[in-house]
Amino acid sequence: MKRGNPVIYISILIIILILGFFIYQYLIKIYESTVKVEPQNLFADNQSTLTISVVPLNAFGSKALFRNSPAEFEIIEGGSLVKIQLLDNEKGLLILKAKSETGKVAVKIKSKHSLLPMMVEIMIQPNVT
């Protein structure tokens, strides 16, 4: 039985290592974090919710694969206007529920993967029906 050429095996191994390095460095590794707010405004109706999530970005500017961006959230202004429905610092997720008052809420976000803290301002609009 004839064995294959060792150059082929070494070449395949080098290609697999280069491909693994590329996938890790450009698709999995976190380069920056951004904040995603959905929806942009709350309504003063005691049932509107708003989700603030910290999204880790890879080298291509899309969400990093298999990764979360831990973050700390601090309500700077308007803490009495909202109720914290869910706070998950490990996943970088905050869900706020509006109370019955209008105003402005400011949230300071310190992410593990960002250089400076980020600020999010949320306007609570009157419920007009």
NORUR-V701723 format. One record per backbone hydrogen bond with DSSP energy under -0.5 kcal/mol. CO is the residue of the C=O (numbers start at 1). NH is the residue of the N-H. Records with the same first field share a line. If there is no record, write none. Layout:
CO=NH + NH
This chain:
5=8 + 9
6=10
7=11
8=12
9=13
10=14
11=15
12=16
13=17
14=18
15=19
16=20
17=21
18=22
19=23
20=24
21=25
22=26
23=27 + 28
24=28 + 29
26=59 + 60
27=65
32=57
34=55
36=53
38=51
40=123
42=125
43=45 + 48
48=98
50=52 + 96
51=38 + 53
52=94
53=36 + 55
54=56
55=34
56=64
57=31 + 32
58=61
62=58
64=67
68=70
70=112
72=110
74=76 + 108
77=106
78=81 + 82
79=82
81=99
83=85 + 97
86=95
88=92 + 93
89=71
92=54
93=88
94=52 + 96
95=85 + 86
96=50
97=83
99=46
103=124
105=122
106=76 + 77
107=120
108=74
109=111 + 118
110=72
111=114
118=109
120=107
122=105 + 124
123=42 + 125
124=103
125=44
126=128
127=129
